[in-house]
Amino acid sequence: MPTDLWQHACDRLAARLPEQQYSTWIRPLAPLLANGSAGDDVVALQVPNRFKLDWIRSQYAGLIESVLSEVAGRPMRLDLAIAARDPAPRPPPLALVR
């Protein structure tokens, strides 16, 4: 998915939603890089956690798909996925003092 499509959609969503709603629910979404499995009519976005995934699906998915379709000029489908967590950094090994 071209990042500019998502950016243009974000601009329109920011204009339609109150600032607090946009900042809380839409701004944290990040586009996933295309992996070849999704078609050109699918926009895949990462969501930080399960709570936000469920809330966005129930409250904002229809609006997001509508705006994406407006921007793209064709019907678009939204695909949400929980972002993979980076493993916790491992501390450096302790040097043994002899």
C-alpha positions, 0 to 999 in steps of 0.5 A, a space after each residue: 500500500 502506498 504510504 501516501 494513500 494512508 497519509 491522505 486518508 489520515 488528513 481527511 480523517 483528522 478533518 472529520 474527527 475531533 482532535 482527541 478521537 483522532 489522536 487516540 484511535 487513528 494516529 497510532 495506526 501504522 501501515 503494514 508493508 505489502 507482503 504480496 498476499 493482500 490485493 490492491 484493494 486492501 489497506 493493512 494497518 498495524 494496531 498497538 494492542 488488542 483493545 485498540 484493535 477491537 475498538 477501532 473495528 467496532 467504532 471506526 472501521 467503516 469510516 476508515 474504509 469509506 475515507 480510503 475508498 474516497 481517496 483511492 477512487 475505488 472500493 477499499 477494504 481495511 485489514 487490521 492486525 496487532 503490531 508485533 512486539 519487539 523482544 525486550 533487549 537483553 542486558 549485556 552479560 556480566 563480566 566475571 571478576 576474578 
